[in-house]
């Protein structure tokens, strides 16, 4: 195992990379965000995993020294270096799903996959220097999935796919607080945080609504606005500079551009390559949005050698126009970056 004496500085990184989980073929595509091209493909089968490893989500250290990937089918979370070598791993973590880095502590947070019917009712806190489990924080609700850490690292949040319940955690004291939402079950898929951590958003898979939360009294949360976006909003991201949110609507094949402060949809982006959009990442300057697309229904017709290829669609945020469609592996899902803005603010 590789031991890191100190945490890297929390900031922008040079030569940013985008890591794209190809859940359908046990690979991860590594994209150079400057050239908008696939630099290499990390084949997990060559590293001892089966075709059913199901890589799902990635987060990376801000300096690019290491990245972490959850493997649903292998019940494993890997720590990789910048040479894409496995340097540490956590095994026997049942159905890991979304990941989030704490920007001020040596902690990696891990939720559970939404594909699991009855996963453990807990959130994993992992010491990322050695990938040892520190604590399993009980959530008290089923199917804990959407996950976020505030930019200052003081609070983490997780919510249930099965019930209208959310939990905030004081990351120092481990004090938790539950919040219950009224009305129809939302099934929030993923959070995104504003740059100051005062506001969270999450899309409701079942309702097609975007929920806006006041997090100023964290670990408590309260809903301040609800607005209609598209069908099955998935992993949103909020621009650090603009404050605009980009919400991929999986079953509408579109991106909603949302003014978070005013809780209003400013634009809807559609076009070639947007085929069941899943994960989102912004470039460091906020000028390009990278969106992974499952393409499991064949909405996009691949031009390359893989007839089942998914895509990463690149959008110019100044014009809301698609400027590049990058073909990757089969069934691309979660994405992560160093040097850009990730959905959780990590």
C-alpha positions as CSV (number, residue, x, y, z in Angstrom):
1,X,0.0,0.0,0.0
2,X,1.2,3.5,-0.8
3,X,1.2,5.8,2.2
4,X,0.9,9.6,1.7
5,X,2.3,11.8,4.4
6,X,0.3,14.9,3.5
7,X,-2.7,15.8,1.5
8,X,-2.2,17.7,-1.8
9,X,-3.2,21.3,-2.0
10,X,-6.9,21.8,-2.8
11,X,-7.0,23.7,-6.1
12,X,-6.8,23.6,-9.8
13,X,-4.4,21.2,-11.5
14,X,-2.5,21.4,-14.8
15,X,-3.1,19.1,-17.7
16,X,-6.6,18.0,-16.5
17,X,-7.9,14.6,-17.2
18,X,-11.4,13.2,-17.3
19,X,-12.0,9.7,-16.1
20,X,-15.0,7.9,-17.6
21,X,-16.3,4.7,-16.2
22,X,-17.4,2.2,-18.9
23,X,-19.6,0.1,-16.7
24,X,-20.5,-2.3,-19.5
25,X,-17.0,-3.5,-20.3
26,X,-14.9,-3.0,-17.1
27,X,-12.7,-0.2,-18.5
28,X,-12.1,3.4,-17.7
29,X,-11.5,5.9,-20.5
30,X,-9.0,8.6,-19.7
31,X,-9.6,11.8,-21.7
32,X,-7.3,14.8,-22.1
33,X,-9.6,17.7,-21.4
34,X,-7.5,20.1,-23.4
35,X,-7.4,18.1,-26.6
36,X,-10.8,16.5,-26.0
37,X,-9.5,13.1,-27.0
38,X,-9.1,9.7,-25.4
39,X,-5.6,9.4,-24.1
40,X,-5.7,5.8,-22.9
41,X,-8.1,3.1,-21.8
42,X,-7.6,1.5,-18.4
43,X,-8.6,-2.2,-18.8
44,X,-9.6,-3.6,-15.4
45,X,-9.7,-7.1,-16.8
46,X,-5.9,-6.8,-17.4
47,X,-5.6,-5.9,-13.7
48,X,-7.3,-9.1,-12.5
49,X,-11.0,-8.2,-12.5
50,X,-13.8,-9.8,-14.3
51,X,-16.0,-8.4,-17.1
52,X,-18.6,-7.9,-14.5
53,X,-16.5,-5.5,-12.3
54,X,-18.8,-2.6,-13.2
55,X,-16.7,0.5,-12.7
56,X,-19.3,3.2,-11.7
57,X,-17.8,6.4,-10.4
58,X,-14.5,8.2,-10.1
59,X,-13.0,11.0,-8.0
60,X,-9.5,12.3,-8.2
61,X,-7.0,14.2,-6.1
62,X,-6.8,17.9,-7.1
63,X,-3.2,17.5,-8.2
64,X,-3.9,14.4,-10.2
65,X,-1.6,12.2,-8.1
66,X,-4.3,9.6,-7.5
67,X,-7.8,8.7,-8.6
68,X,-10.4,6.4,-7.0
69,X,-12.9,4.2,-8.7
70,X,-15.9,2.2,-7.3
71,X,-16.4,-1.3,-8.7
72,X,-20.0,-2.4,-8.1
73,X,-19.6,-5.9,-9.3
74,X,-16.3,-6.5,-7.4
75,X,-17.4,-4.9,-4.1
76,X,-14.1,-3.0,-4.3
77,X,-12.8,0.6,-4.4
78,X,-9.5,1.1,-6.1
79,X,-6.8,3.7,-5.6
80,X,-4.9,4.4,-8.8
81,X,-1.8,6.6,-9.4
82,X,-1.3,8.9,-12.3
83,X,0.3,6.0,-14.3
84,X,-3.0,4.2,-13.8
85,X,-1.5,1.6,-11.6
86,X,-3.3,0.1,-8.6
87,X,-1.5,1.3,-5.5
88,X,-4.2,0.4,-2.8
89,X,-7.6,-1.1,-2.6
90,X,-10.5,-1.6,-0.2
91,X,-12.2,-5.0,-0.7
92,X,-15.4,-6.2,0.8
93,X,-17.2,-2.9,0.6
94,X,-20.6,-4.1,-0.6
95,X,-21.9,-2.5,-3.8
96,X,-20.0,0.8,-3.7
97,X,-21.6,3.6,-5.7
98,X,-20.8,7.3,-5.6
99,X,-17.6,8.6,-4.2
100,X,-16.6,12.0,-2.7
101,X,-13.3,13.4,-1.4
102,X,-13.1,15.5,1.7
103,X,-11.1,18.6,0.8
104,X,-9.6,19.1,4.3
105,X,-9.2,15.6,5.7
106,X,-7.7,12.3,4.6
107,X,-11.1,10.9,3.9
108,X,-12.9,9.3,1.0
109,X,-16.7,8.9,1.3
110,X,-18.5,6.0,-0.4
111,X,-22.2,5.4,-0.8
112,X,-24.0,2.4,-2.3
113,X,-25.0,1.6,-5.8
114,X,-28.5,2.3,-6.9
115,X,-28.6,-1.1,-8.7
116,X,-28.6,-2.8,-5.3
117,X,-32.1,-3.6,-4.0
118,X,-31.1,-3.9,-0.3
119,X,-27.6,-2.6,0.2
120,X,-26.2,-1.9,3.7
121,X,-27.8,1.2,5.3
122,X,-24.5,2.9,5.8
123,X,-22.0,5.4,4.4
124,X,-18.3,4.5,4.3
125,X,-15.6,6.8,5.6
126,X,-12.3,5.6,4.2
127,X,-8.8,6.8,5.1
128,X,-7.6,7.4,1.6
129,X,-3.9,7.4,2.3
130,X,-4.0,3.6,3.0
131,X,-7.6,2.8,1.9
132,X,-8.6,1.4,5.3
133,X,-12.1,1.8,6.5
134,X,-12.4,4.3,9.3
135,X,-16.1,4.1,10.0
136,X,-19.4,3.0,8.6
137,X,-21.9,5.7,9.5
138,X,-25.4,4.3,9.8
139,X,-28.0,6.2,7.6
140,X,-31.1,4.7,9.2
141,X,-32.8,4.7,5.8
142,X,-32.6,2.2,2.8
143,X,-30.6,2.5,-0.4
144,X,-28.2,5.4,0.5
145,X,-26.9,6.8,-2.8
146,X,-26.6,10.5,-3.6
147,X,-23.5,11.9,-1.9
148,X,-21.9,15.3,-1.4
149,X,-19.2,17.0,0.7
150,X,-19.2,20.7,1.2
151,X,-16.2,22.6,-0.3
152,X,-14.9,23.4,3.2
153,X,-15.2,19.7,4.2
154,X,-17.2,20.5,7.3
155,X,-20.3,18.5,6.3
156,X,-21.3,15.5,4.2
157,X,-24.7,14.6,2.9
158,X,-26.3,11.4,1.7
159,X,-29.9,10.6,0.7
160,X,-32.2,7.6,0.2
161,X,-33.4,6.3,-3.2
162,X,-36.3,4.6,-1.5
163,X,-37.7,7.1,0.9
164,X,-37.8,10.9,1.1
165,X,-35.0,11.1,3.7
166,X,-31.7,12.9,3.7
167,X,-28.9,12.9,6.3
168,X,-26.3,15.6,7.0
169,X,-23.1,14.7,8.9
170,X,-20.7,16.9,10.8
171,X,-17.5,15.4,9.6
172,X,-15.6,16.4,12.8
173,X,-18.0,15.2,15.4
174,X,-19.9,12.6,13.3
175,X,-23.1,14.2,14.5
176,X,-25.9,13.4,12.1
177,X,-29.3,15.0,11.3
178,X,-32.1,13.5,9.3
179,X,-34.3,15.6,7.0
180,X,-37.6,14.3,5.6
181,X,-39.2,15.6,2.4
182,X,-42.9,15.9,2.1
183,X,-45.0,14.6,-0.8
184,X,-44.2,12.2,-3.7
185,X,-41.0,10.0,-3.4
186,X,-38.4,11.9,-5.3
187,X,-35.6,9.3,-5.6
188,X,-32.8,11.9,-5.7
189,X,-29.9,10.5,-7.8
190,X,-27.0,12.9,-7.0
191,X,-26.2,16.2,-5.3
192,X,-24.2,19.2,-6.5
193,X,-23.0,22.0,-4.2
194,X,-22.4,25.7,-4.9
195,X,-18.9,27.1,-4.4
196,X,-19.6,28.4,-0.9
197,X,-21.5,25.2,0.1
198,X,-24.6,27.1,1.2
199,X,-26.8,25.5,-1.4
200,X,-27.2,22.0,-2.7
201,X,-29.3,20.7,-5.6
202,X,-30.5,17.2,-6.5
203,X,-32.7,15.8,-9.3
204,X,-35.6,13.6,-8.5
205,X,-35.6,10.6,-10.8
206,X,-39.3,9.8,-10.3
207,X,-40.6,13.4,-10.5
208,X,-38.4,15.1,-13.1
209,X,-37.9,17.9,-10.6
210,X,-34.8,19.7,-9.4
211,X,-34.7,20.3,-5.7
212,X,-32.8,23.3,-4.3
213,X,-31.7,23.0,-0.6
214,X,-30.6,25.6,1.9
215,X,-27.5,24.1,3.6
216,X,-26.5,27.2,5.6
217,X,-27.7,25.4,8.8
218,X,-25.9,22.2,8.0
219,X,-26.1,19.4,8.9
220,X,-29.8,20.3,8.6
221,X,-31.2,20.8,5.1
222,X,-34.4,22.6,4.0
223,X,-36.0,22.8,0.5
224,X,-36.2,26.3,-0.8
225,X,-37.3,25.7,-4.4
226,X,-38.5,23.0,-6.7
227,X,-38.6,23.3,-10.5
228,X,-39.3,21.1,-13.4
229,X,-36.4,20.0,-15.6
230,X,-36.5,16.9,-17.8
231,X,-37.2,13.2,-17.4
232,X,-34.9,11.5,-14.8
233,X,-32.4,14.2,-13.9
234,X,-29.1,12.5,-13.1
235,X,-25.7,13.9,-12.0
236,X,-25.7,17.7,-12.0
237,X,-22.8,20.1,-11.7
238,X,-22.7,23.8,-10.7
239,X,-20.2,26.2,-12.2
240,X,-17.8,27.8,-9.8
241,X,-17.6,31.0,-11.7
242,X,-21.1,31.3,-13.2
243,X,-23.2,29.7,-10.5
244,X,-25.2,28.0,-13.3
245,X,-26.2,24.3,-12.8
246,X,-26.1,21.8,-15.7
247,X,-28.6,19.0,-15.2
248,X,-28.4,15.9,-17.5
249,X,-31.9,14.6,-18.1
250,X,-31.4,10.9,-18.8
251,X,-34.6,10.0,-20.5
252,X,-35.1,13.3,-22.2
253,X,-31.6,13.2,-23.9
254,X,-31.1,16.8,-22.8
255,X,-29.3,19.2,-20.5
256,X,-31.2,21.8,-18.4
257,X,-29.2,25.0,-17.7
258,X,-30.4,26.3,-14.4
259,X,-29.9,29.6,-12.6
260,X,-29.6,28.3,-9.1
261,X,-30.0,31.7,-7.4
262,X,-33.3,32.3,-9.2
263,X,-34.4,28.7,-9.4
264,X,-35.2,29.0,-13.1
265,X,-34.4,27.0,-16.2
266,X,-32.4,29.3,-18.6
267,X,-32.0,26.9,-21.5
268,X,-32.3,23.3,-22.6
269,X,-29.5,21.7,-24.7
270,X,-30.2,18.9,-27.1
271,X,-28.2,17.4,-30.0
272,X,-26.0,14.7,-31.4
273,X,-24.2,12.6,-28.8
274,X,-26.7,13.3,-26.0
275,X,-28.0,9.8,-25.5
276,X,-29.1,9.0,-21.9
277,X,-26.8,11.6,-20.3
278,X,-25.4,10.5,-17.0
279,X,-22.4,12.3,-15.5
280,X,-21.2,15.9,-15.8
281,X,-17.9,17.7,-15.3
282,X,-16.9,21.3,-16.1
283,X,-13.5,22.4,-17.2
284,X,-11.4,24.4,-14.8
285,X,-12.3,27.7,-16.5
286,X,-16.0,26.7,-16.8
287,X,-16.1,27.1,-20.5
288,X,-16.7,23.5,-21.4
289,X,-19.1,20.9,-20.0
290,X,-18.3,17.2,-20.4
291,X,-21.3,14.9,-20.3
292,X,-21.1,11.0,-20.3
293,X,-23.9,9.3,-22.1
294,X,-25.0,5.7,-21.6
295,X,-26.4,5.2,-25.2
296,X,-28.0,1.9,-24.1
297,X,-31.0,2.5,-26.3
298,X,-29.0,3.3,-29.5
299,X,-30.1,6.9,-29.7
300,X,-26.6,7.8,-30.9
301,X,-25.1,5.8,-33.8
302,X,-21.4,5.2,-33.2
303,X,-19.0,6.0,-36.0
304,X,-16.1,4.0,-34.6
305,X,-15.3,0.3,-34.2
306,X,-17.6,-0.3,-31.1
307,X,-21.2,-0.5,-32.2
308,X,-22.3,-0.2,-28.6
309,X,-20.1,2.8,-27.7
310,X,-21.3,5.4,-25.4
311,X,-20.1,9.0,-25.6
312,X,-18.8,12.0,-23.9
313,X,-20.4,15.1,-25.3
314,X,-18.5,18.4,-25.0
315,X,-20.6,21.6,-24.8
316,X,-19.4,25.2,-25.0
317,X,-21.0,26.8,-22.0
318,X,-20.8,30.3,-23.6
319,X,-23.0,29.3,-26.5
320,X,-24.6,26.1,-25.2
321,X,-23.6,24.3,-28.4
322,X,-22.1,20.9,-28.7
323,X,-18.5,21.2,-30.0
324,X,-17.3,17.6,-29.8
325,X,-18.6,14.1,-29.4
326,X,-16.0,11.6,-28.0
327,X,-16.8,7.9,-28.4
328,X,-15.7,5.9,-25.4
329,X,-16.6,2.3,-24.1
330,X,-19.8,0.5,-23.5
331,X,-22.3,2.0,-21.0
332,X,-20.3,5.0,-19.7
333,X,-21.6,6.1,-16.3
334,X,-19.9,8.2,-13.6
335,X,-17.1,10.7,-14.4
336,X,-14.4,12.4,-12.4
337,X,-11.7,14.9,-13.0
338,X,-8.8,16.8,-11.6
339,X,-8.6,20.4,-12.6
340,X,-12.4,20.7,-13.2
341,X,-15.6,21.0,-11.2
342,X,-17.2,17.7,-10.1
343,X,-20.9,17.3,-9.1
344,X,-20.2,17.1,-5.4
345,X,-17.8,20.0,-5.3
346,X,-15.0,17.6,-4.6
